[in-house]
Amino acid sequence: MKSLPTPDLRAAPQWTQDHLADLFRDNCTPSTRFRGGQVAADNALARFDVSGYAQRRNEVWPVDRRGASGLSPWIRHGLLTLQRVWAHSAGSPARDVGKFRDELLWQEYARHVYARLGDANAQPLRGQPHTTADNAHPPWDRGMRCMALCVDELEADGWLVNQTRMWLASQWSVRHGADWQAGERAMYRHLLDGSNAANRLGWQWTIGAGTRKRYGFSRWQVNKRAPGLCDGCAFSHRCPIEHWPATDQTSPAIEHPDPRIKRDPDLATTAGPDTPQISGSPDGVWITIESMGDADPALAAHPDLPAVFVFDEPLLREWDWSAKRLIFVVESLADLARRRPVEILRGDVVDGLRNRRLAATFTPVPEWRRAADQLDLAAIYPWPWLRSPHARSLQSFSAWRKALQD
């Protein structure tokens, strides 16, 4: 276990290069668009106006036509909670508020699925169509201007609008026939908001899980959402996506092999505590990449204690994150260190924290649970759910949402 110095916000890329270089394999450069930290998150939320969101959220190009919020990197790391972003949208036109809040509910649904299933959510799906990959061309052929736009933005910004995420996922798995899990990991390593909850669920939706209808990407979407983009494409007159994919868009029912997708046998474990569980006096607050914001319940309850963060070396090697993802985390730690002491470690989480008496916020991901079970946590605070988990079906977003309303 290594103890690392506190990073300076202005020198986060260099700090990342100096202390984490063996954990990434690309150039150590930050996102061209996003910076980590509570201050950056607060500023982004203050700038966001949901007016016009319903009409413009799916626009792709030119960039100034877009209406997507761009808040997801900070939401993913708990710098903006779903509750706070939900409240921020109040008072705008009802249609825009409704559509925006639907997207927040989708994020919450993804968290509920992952909280219940954990690593089982990565299992192959039953009824998934068997297709053969076209090995003559890469799934994301940059010779196609639409693909170049998406992949370049993914690799430079670490972010994509939802529309282009669907384009990439469909081109990879539906049209090209490549393994969706490999495509999901290729996208995940770059996305600043990449999670095993939302990113994975989005790819499963693309192949028809929960809907029985695969998302078929074609030139029609490009012309509608990025008018004029095709004009400069080398394939403009022989477009490989001119028509809908040859595969039948309607699939047999695609099901998850884990029976817990239909009913949760242990809702208390999935949801975590609903009140703080205090067993002693902590000497620090353990935080993770899931919840790095000032509003983290454990941080807020212990403002005078240092925040303790561990770069989980075994897990980061498995995840294979790009440098910009690590830099975003470093920036978030450096920003937090301007307001309270921050201790940064690198190695195995349990080994590094085993002899500490820590406060922590319950976090509905398997990595947190595995570590927490082996640690002496003096205080555990509830996760700030937007909607409390229920024990009923999660087979589709509509089924989950209906159960919320019943």
C-alpha positions as CSV (number, residue, x, y, z in Angstrom):
1,M,0.0,0.0,0.0
2,K,1.4,3.4,-1.0
3,S,0.5,6.7,0.5
4,L,0.4,9.4,-2.2
5,P,0.8,13.2,-1.9
6,T,-2.2,15.5,-2.2
7,P,-2.5,16.6,-5.9
8,D,-2.7,20.2,-7.0
9,L,-5.7,20.9,-9.1
10,R,-3.7,22.8,-11.7
11,A,-1.2,20.0,-12.1
12,A,-3.5,17.0,-12.1
13,P,-2.3,15.5,-15.4
14,Q,1.3,15.6,-14.2
15,W,0.4,14.1,-10.8
16,T,-1.5,11.3,-12.7
17,Q,1.6,10.6,-14.8
18,D,3.9,10.6,-11.8
19,H,1.8,8.3,-9.6
20,L,-0.5,6.3,-11.8
21,A,1.3,5.9,-15.2
22,D,1.3,2.1,-15.1
23,L,-2.5,2.0,-14.8
24,F,-3.3,3.5,-18.3
25,R,-2.0,2.9,-21.8
26,D,-2.8,6.1,-23.6
27,N,-1.3,9.6,-23.5
28,C,-1.8,11.4,-20.2
29,T,-4.1,14.1,-21.3
30,P,-7.3,15.4,-19.7
31,S,-10.7,15.5,-21.3
32,T,-10.9,18.4,-23.8
33,R,-14.3,19.4,-22.3
34,F,-14.7,18.2,-18.7
35,R,-12.9,18.9,-15.4
36,G,-13.4,17.0,-12.2
37,G,-14.4,18.4,-8.8
38,Q,-17.3,19.9,-6.9
39,V,-16.6,23.5,-8.2
40,A,-16.7,22.4,-11.8
41,A,-19.9,20.4,-11.1
42,D,-21.6,23.3,-9.4
43,N,-20.7,25.6,-12.3
44,A,-22.0,23.2,-14.9
45,L,-25.3,22.8,-13.1
46,A,-25.7,26.5,-12.7
47,R,-25.2,27.0,-16.5
48,F,-27.7,24.3,-17.5
49,D,-31.2,25.5,-18.5
50,V,-33.6,22.6,-19.3
51,S,-35.7,24.8,-21.5
52,G,-35.7,23.3,-25.0
53,Y,-34.3,20.0,-23.8
54,A,-37.2,17.8,-25.2
55,Q,-36.7,19.1,-28.7
56,R,-32.9,19.3,-28.8
57,R,-31.6,16.5,-26.5
58,N,-30.9,14.1,-29.4
59,E,-29.3,16.6,-31.8
60,V,-25.7,15.7,-32.7
61,W,-24.1,18.0,-35.1
62,P,-23.2,20.8,-35.5
63,V,-22.5,20.9,-31.7
64,D,-24.3,24.2,-31.2
65,R,-27.6,22.4,-32.0
66,R,-27.3,20.1,-29.0
67,G,-29.5,20.2,-26.0
68,A,-28.0,17.5,-23.9
69,S,-27.2,18.6,-20.4
70,G,-23.6,17.3,-20.3
71,L,-23.9,16.8,-16.5
72,S,-23.4,13.0,-16.5
73,P,-19.7,12.9,-15.6
74,W,-20.4,14.7,-12.4
75,I,-23.6,12.7,-11.7
76,R,-21.7,9.5,-12.2
77,H,-19.1,10.4,-9.5
78,G,-21.6,11.7,-7.0
79,L,-20.5,15.3,-7.4
80,L,-24.1,16.1,-8.5
81,T,-26.8,13.9,-6.9
82,L,-29.8,12.9,-8.9
83,Q,-32.0,14.6,-6.3
84,R,-30.2,17.9,-6.8
85,V,-30.3,17.8,-10.6
86,W,-34.0,16.8,-10.4
87,A,-34.8,19.8,-8.2
88,H,-32.7,22.1,-10.5
89,S,-35.1,21.4,-13.5
90,A,-38.2,22.6,-11.6
91,G,-39.9,25.7,-13.0
92,S,-39.0,25.1,-16.7
93,P,-41.6,24.2,-19.4
94,A,-43.4,21.0,-18.4
95,R,-42.5,19.0,-21.6
96,D,-38.8,19.7,-21.1
97,V,-38.9,19.0,-17.4
98,G,-40.7,15.7,-18.0
99,K,-38.3,14.5,-20.7
100,F,-35.3,15.5,-18.6
101,R,-36.6,13.8,-15.5
102,D,-37.3,10.7,-17.5
103,E,-33.6,10.5,-18.3
104,L,-32.7,10.9,-14.6
105,L,-35.1,8.1,-13.8
106,W,-33.4,5.9,-16.4
107,Q,-30.1,6.5,-14.6
108,E,-31.8,5.5,-11.3
109,Y,-33.3,2.4,-13.0
110,A,-29.8,1.4,-14.1
111,R,-28.5,1.8,-10.6
112,H,-31.4,-0.3,-9.2
113,V,-30.6,-3.1,-11.7
114,Y,-26.9,-3.1,-10.8
115,A,-27.6,-2.8,-7.1
116,R,-29.7,-6.0,-7.3
117,L,-27.7,-8.0,-9.8
118,G,-24.1,-6.7,-9.4
119,D,-21.6,-8.6,-11.5
120,A,-24.3,-10.9,-12.8
121,N,-25.5,-8.1,-15.0
122,A,-22.5,-8.8,-17.3
123,Q,-23.7,-12.3,-18.1
124,P,-24.7,-13.2,-21.6
125,L,-28.5,-12.8,-22.2
126,R,-30.8,-15.7,-23.1
127,G,-32.4,-15.3,-26.5
128,Q,-29.7,-12.9,-27.7
129,P,-29.4,-13.2,-31.5
130,H,-26.4,-15.1,-32.8
131,T,-24.7,-13.1,-35.5
132,T,-21.4,-13.3,-37.2
133,A,-19.0,-10.4,-37.1
134,D,-17.8,-8.8,-40.3
135,N,-14.1,-9.1,-39.8
136,A,-13.2,-7.3,-43.0
137,H,-13.9,-4.0,-41.5
138,P,-13.7,-2.6,-37.9
139,P,-17.1,-2.1,-36.1
140,W,-16.3,1.6,-35.8
141,D,-14.8,2.4,-39.2
142,R,-13.4,6.0,-39.0
143,G,-13.6,6.2,-42.8
144,M,-17.3,6.8,-42.2
145,R,-17.6,10.4,-41.1
146,C,-20.4,9.6,-38.6
147,M,-18.2,7.0,-36.9
148,A,-15.2,9.3,-36.9
149,L,-17.2,12.0,-35.2
150,C,-18.4,9.7,-32.5
151,V,-15.1,7.9,-31.8
152,D,-13.0,11.1,-31.9
153,E,-15.3,12.7,-29.4
154,L,-15.3,9.6,-27.2
155,E,-11.6,9.5,-27.1
156,A,-11.0,13.3,-26.7
157,D,-13.8,14.3,-24.5
158,G,-14.7,11.1,-22.7
159,W,-18.3,11.8,-23.4
160,L,-21.0,11.4,-26.0
161,V,-24.6,12.5,-26.3
162,N,-27.1,9.6,-25.9
163,Q,-27.9,9.5,-29.6
164,T,-24.3,8.8,-30.6
165,R,-23.9,6.2,-27.9
166,M,-26.8,4.4,-29.6
167,W,-25.2,4.8,-33.0
168,L,-21.9,3.3,-31.8
169,A,-23.6,0.4,-29.9
170,S,-25.9,-0.4,-32.8
171,Q,-23.1,-0.2,-35.4
172,W,-21.0,-2.6,-33.3
173,S,-23.5,-5.1,-32.2
174,V,-26.6,-5.0,-34.5
175,R,-25.2,-4.2,-37.9
176,H,-21.6,-5.5,-37.5
177,G,-22.5,-8.5,-35.4
178,A,-19.7,-8.1,-32.9
179,D,-20.0,-9.1,-29.3
180,W,-21.9,-6.4,-27.4
181,Q,-19.9,-7.0,-24.2
182,A,-16.6,-6.2,-26.0
183,G,-18.1,-3.0,-27.5
184,E,-19.4,-2.0,-24.1
185,R,-16.0,-2.3,-22.6
186,A,-14.4,-0.4,-25.4
187,M,-16.8,2.5,-24.8
188,Y,-16.5,2.2,-21.0
189,R,-12.8,2.7,-20.8
190,H,-13.1,6.2,-22.2
191,L,-16.4,7.5,-20.9
192,L,-16.0,9.8,-17.9
193,D,-19.6,8.8,-16.9
194,G,-18.9,5.1,-17.7
195,S,-20.4,2.8,-15.2
196,N,-21.2,-0.9,-15.0
197,A,-24.8,0.2,-14.4
198,A,-25.9,2.7,-17.1
199,N,-23.4,1.9,-19.9
200,R,-24.0,-1.8,-19.7
201,L,-27.8,-1.4,-19.6
202,G,-27.7,0.9,-22.6
203,W,-25.9,-1.7,-24.7
204,Q,-28.3,-4.4,-23.6
205,W,-31.2,-2.2,-24.6
206,T,-29.6,-1.7,-28.0
207,I,-29.7,-5.4,-28.7
208,G,-33.3,-5.7,-27.6
209,A,-33.2,-6.7,-24.0
210,G,-36.4,-5.5,-22.3
211,T,-38.0,-4.3,-25.5
212,R,-37.6,-7.2,-28.0
213,K,-36.6,-4.6,-30.6
214,R,-33.1,-4.0,-31.6
215,Y,-32.0,-0.4,-32.3
216,G,-31.2,-0.2,-36.0
217,F,-28.7,2.5,-36.9
218,S,-28.8,3.9,-40.5
219,R,-28.1,7.0,-42.6
220,W,-31.6,8.2,-41.8
221,Q,-30.6,9.0,-38.2
222,V,-27.4,10.8,-39.3
223,N,-29.3,13.0,-41.8
224,K,-31.9,13.8,-39.1
225,R,-29.6,14.5,-36.2
226,A,-26.5,15.7,-37.9
227,P,-27.7,17.4,-41.1
228,G,-24.8,17.9,-43.6
229,L,-22.4,15.6,-41.9
230,C,-22.7,13.0,-44.7
231,D,-21.7,15.6,-47.3
232,G,-18.0,15.4,-46.5
233,C,-17.9,11.6,-46.1
234,A,-15.8,9.4,-48.4
235,F,-18.7,7.0,-48.4
236,S,-21.3,9.6,-49.2
237,H,-22.3,7.9,-52.5
238,R,-21.8,4.3,-51.4
239,C,-22.9,4.5,-47.7
240,P,-22.6,1.2,-45.9
241,I,-25.5,2.3,-43.6
242,E,-27.7,3.6,-46.4
243,H,-30.5,1.2,-45.4
244,W,-31.7,-0.4,-42.2
245,P,-29.5,-3.4,-41.0
246,A,-30.4,-6.6,-42.9
247,T,-31.1,-8.4,-39.6
248,D,-34.7,-8.5,-38.4
249,Q,-35.2,-5.7,-36.0
250,T,-37.7,-7.6,-33.9
251,S,-36.1,-10.3,-31.8
252,P,-37.4,-13.1,-29.7
253,A,-37.7,-12.2,-26.0
254,I,-34.3,-11.6,-24.7
255,E,-34.1,-12.5,-21.0
256,H,-31.5,-12.1,-18.2
257,P,-30.4,-15.5,-16.9
258,D,-30.5,-14.3,-13.2
259,P,-34.0,-14.9,-11.7
260,R,-33.5,-11.9,-9.4
261,I,-34.3,-9.7,-12.4
262,K,-37.9,-10.6,-11.8
263,R,-38.0,-10.3,-8.0
264,D,-35.5,-9.3,-5.3
265,P,-35.3,-11.9,-2.5
266,D,-33.2,-9.6,-0.3
267,L,-34.3,-6.0,-0.8
268,A,-32.6,-4.8,2.4
269,T,-29.2,-5.8,1.1
270,T,-29.9,-4.2,-2.3
271,A,-31.1,-0.9,-0.9
272,G,-28.8,-0.6,2.1
273,P,-29.7,1.0,5.4
274,D,-32.4,3.7,5.5
275,T,-31.0,5.3,8.6
276,P,-27.3,5.8,9.8
277,Q,-25.7,2.9,11.5
278,I,-23.3,4.2,14.1
279,S,-21.1,1.8,16.1
280,G,-18.2,4.0,17.1
281,S,-16.2,7.2,16.5
282,P,-14.6,7.3,13.1
283,D,-11.2,8.8,12.4
284,G,-11.8,9.4,8.7
285,V,-14.4,9.2,5.9
286,W,-13.9,6.5,3.2
287,I,-15.0,7.8,-0.2
288,T,-14.9,6.1,-3.6
289,I,-15.4,7.0,-7.2
290,E,-19.1,6.5,-6.8
291,S,-19.6,9.4,-4.4
292,M,-16.9,12.1,-4.3
293,G,-19.0,15.2,-3.8
294,D,-19.4,17.5,-0.8
295,A,-23.0,16.2,-0.4
296,D,-21.8,12.6,0.2
297,P,-23.8,11.7,3.4
298,A,-20.7,10.5,5.3
299,L,-18.6,13.5,4.3
300,A,-21.4,15.9,5.2
301,A,-21.9,14.2,8.6
302,H,-18.2,14.5,9.5
303,P,-16.9,17.8,8.1
304,D,-13.9,17.9,10.3
305,L,-12.5,14.4,9.4
306,P,-10.2,13.7,6.5
307,A,-11.5,12.1,3.4
308,V,-9.7,8.8,2.7
309,F,-9.5,7.6,-0.9
310,V,-7.8,4.5,-2.3
311,F,-6.9,4.0,-6.0
312,D,-7.9,0.4,-6.1
313,E,-5.0,-1.0,-8.1
314,P,-6.3,-4.5,-8.9
315,L,-9.7,-3.1,-9.9
316,L,-8.3,-0.3,-12.1
317,R,-6.0,-2.8,-13.9
318,E,-9.1,-4.9,-14.7
319,W,-11.2,-1.8,-15.8
320,D,-8.4,-0.5,-18.1
321,W,-9.5,3.1,-17.8
322,S,-8.1,5.8,-20.1
323,A,-5.9,8.5,-18.6
324,K,-8.6,11.1,-18.8
325,R,-10.8,9.1,-16.5
326,L,-8.1,8.9,-13.9
327,I,-7.3,12.6,-14.3
328,F,-11.0,13.4,-13.7
329,V,-10.8,11.5,-10.4
330,V,-7.5,13.2,-9.5
331,E,-9.0,16.6,-10.2
332,S,-12.0,15.8,-8.0
333,L,-9.7,14.8,-5.1
334,A,-7.6,17.9,-5.6
335,D,-10.7,20.1,-5.5
336,L,-12.0,18.4,-2.4
337,A,-8.6,18.9,-0.7
338,R,-9.1,22.7,-1.0
339,R,-11.9,22.4,1.6
340,R,-10.8,19.5,3.9
341,P,-7.9,17.1,4.4
342,V,-7.7,14.3,1.9
343,E,-5.6,11.1,2.3
344,I,-4.8,9.2,-0.9
345,L,-3.6,5.6,-1.0
346,R,-2.9,3.2,-3.8
347,G,-3.1,-0.6,-3.6
348,D,-5.7,-3.0,-2.3
349,V,-8.6,-1.3,-0.6
350,V,-9.0,-3.8,2.3
351,D,-5.3,-3.9,3.0
352,G,-5.1,-0.1,3.1
353,L,-8.1,0.5,5.3
354,R,-8.1,-2.6,7.5
355,N,-6.9,-0.9,10.6
356,R,-8.9,2.3,10.3
357,R,-12.2,3.2,12.0
358,L,-14.0,4.9,9.2
359,A,-17.4,6.4,8.3
360,A,-18.7,5.7,4.8
361,T,-21.8,6.0,2.7
362,F,-23.4,2.7,1.7
363,T,-22.7,2.3,-2.0
364,P,-24.8,-0.1,-4.2
365,V,-22.0,-1.6,-6.2
366,P,-20.4,-5.0,-5.6
367,E,-16.8,-3.7,-5.1
368,W,-17.9,-1.5,-2.2
369,R,-19.9,-4.3,-0.6
370,R,-17.0,-6.8,-0.8
371,A,-14.6,-4.3,0.8
372,A,-17.1,-3.1,3.4
373,D,-17.7,-6.6,4.6
374,Q,-14.0,-6.9,5.5
375,L,-13.6,-3.5,7.1
376,D,-14.4,-2.1,10.6
377,L,-16.8,0.7,9.6
378,A,-17.7,2.9,12.6
379,A,-20.6,4.6,10.8
380,I,-22.5,3.7,7.6
381,Y,-24.9,6.3,6.0
382,P,-27.7,5.6,3.6
383,W,-27.2,6.0,-0.1
384,P,-29.1,9.0,-1.5
385,W,-31.6,7.2,-3.8
386,L,-33.7,9.2,-6.1
387,R,-36.3,6.5,-5.8
388,S,-36.1,3.8,-3.2
389,P,-35.6,0.3,-4.6
390,H,-38.5,-2.1,-4.8
391,A,-38.5,-5.9,-4.9
392,R,-40.6,-6.2,-8.1
393,S,-39.6,-6.8,-11.8
394,L,-36.6,-4.9,-13.3
395,Q,-37.0,-6.7,-16.7
396,S,-37.7,-3.3,-18.3
397,F,-37.7,0.4,-17.5
398,S,-41.5,0.5,-17.9
399,A,-42.0,-2.4,-15.5
400,W,-39.7,-0.8,-12.9
401,R,-41.4,2.5,-13.3
402,K,-44.9,1.0,-13.0
403,A,-44.0,-0.7,-9.8
404,L,-42.8,2.7,-8.4
405,Q,-46.3,4.1,-9.1
406,D,-48.3,1.2,-7.8
